[in-house]
Amino acid sequence: MRIPFHIKILLAMALGIGVGLAVHAASPWLARVGEQAPALGWVFGFVASVVEAAGRLFVRALRFIAVPIILCSLIAGAAAMSDFGKLRRIALRTILLFLLTTMVATVIGLTVANVVRPGRFVSAEAREALLARSQSVAEERIRAAGAARSIGDTLMESVSLNPFDSLARGDMLQIVVGALAIGVALAWLPREKSAPVVAFFDGLSAAFQAIVTFIMRYAHWAVFALLAPIVGAVGWDAITSLLVYCLCVVGGLSVILFIEYPILIRALSPYRLGELFRAIAPAQALAFSASSSAATLPVTLKCVQNLGVPRETASLVCSLGTTINMDGTALMQSVAAVFIAQVFGEHLTIAEQIAIVVTATLASIGAPGIPSGGIVLLVAVLQAAHIPIEGIGLVLAVDRLLDMARTVVNVSGDAMTAAIVGGRAPFADQSPPGPDS
């Protein structure tokens, strides 16, 4: 029997977690074997490096596809959308939904953290040990946050000074703005002049979609290769002292994914709940293992288009979502801010918690769609509420695992917004979005 694609993904996730935990538990024994039998230790190291390299190669392949597929599909889609009023309505509804869901996510995070109070479960000894273990990484994140862009800078820098530099750096917001400008300009030109250019970008978009289909044939192997090294490196030791904090973040993410999003889907979209979640399951599974909404973008686009959302709408909404729709990141930042304050014994006033809501909502707009990108902007949230910024060292130990969960929410929010804004295209292909679709 042929195993369905989503079952392959789930099996690969389970196998990757199981192997990772086994390797972490056996790491002392593996170290002794490496000392006593160098040849066998070399074999173990070689297998581990091959597995890790396979996962990184898969993510690099998707990141290679993300920029050109967005550029080509947005140019072709905007050029074909001669109704500029429709384009304006789509963009406005998308941004309003993004801001609304992000603010709701932040409020959910604050509510969970204030009710559960995860900071009271961390002893003073555990606090000092976690801070000491993560000191160098925390300092690096704080330095990176010092160069983070404000909302005004983000708006200003959305217009590129050099479009080729934007393409080379993969600045998704600048690429989206530039592609929309080119597409709108092509729509204004006479059809005899614009048609060859539009056909060129449309053909390139189809070619990149074909590459995505080929890459996704091997997604289950990549999921295993991405998960096993992460779980093998972290294990359970760092998680146990922060278990309640982890449960707060995962619980808040579950509220967003299984309560907030279903309510919005039922109320505002033409899709059935099960239909949408089955369609985007491959993107969710890849988001969990890759921890990057930017790397998952090509798969998200394919899933949403196979669901029946028009291509131009899916391209606009999902590409904007990788930059300005980070519900999972906003929730994490609000929970982490309250958690750190509780560990340090600080009481947050209502004004400081409102500052967390506003700052986390706005900071998530500039969060890069890369692994642990939101932890950099957590510094801005801590500063807004007058919380010691060195406290990010408390959450760094488990952030990589939690990043996997919140990326699923980020990607799901992009797909849900596309389904609400775009609706269902007439005569849409309703085949399941597996690797052979």
Secondary structure, DSSP 8 states (H G I E B T S, - for coil): ----HHHHHHHHHHHHHHHHHHHHHTHHHHHHHHHH-HHHHHHHHHHHHHHHHHHHHHHHHHHHHHHHHHHHHHHHHHHH---HHHHHHHHHHHHHHHHHHHHHHHHHHHHHHHHH-GGGGS-HHHHHHHHHHTHHHHHHHHHHHHT---HHHHHHTTS-S-HHHHHHHT-HHHHHHHHHHHHHHHHHS-HHHHHHHHHHHHHHHHHHHHHHHHHHTTHHHHHHHHHHHHHHHHTTHHHHTTHHHHHHHHHHHHHIIIIIHHHHHHHH-SS-HHHHHHHHHHHHHHHHHH--HHHHHHHHHHHHHHHT--HHHHHHHHHHHHHH--HHHHHHHHHHHHHHHHHTT----HHHHHHHHHHHHHHHHT--SSTTHHHHHHHHHHHHTT--GGGHHHHHHHHHHHHHHHHHHHHHHHHHHHHHHH---TT---S--STT-
